[in-house]
């Protein structure tokens, strides 16, 4: 999870990603950010996030992103 927090803080160091729960809904992470983030997570965690996975339900919070990573790692 620490690595994920480091990756997220690269996008916006002023956001508290540990508590923020509307990253997509509040447009903290935009579509271009999500695609770039997905690729970075694919590389960092050796997973395959597809276009179908890039939805608010998977990216609205760090916890949801972490759950996606864990699910795809299995």
ABEGO torsion letter per residue (X at the ends): XAAAAAAAAAABAABBAAABAAAAAAGABBAAAAAAAAAAAAAAAGBBBBAAABBAAAAABAAAAAAAAAAAAX
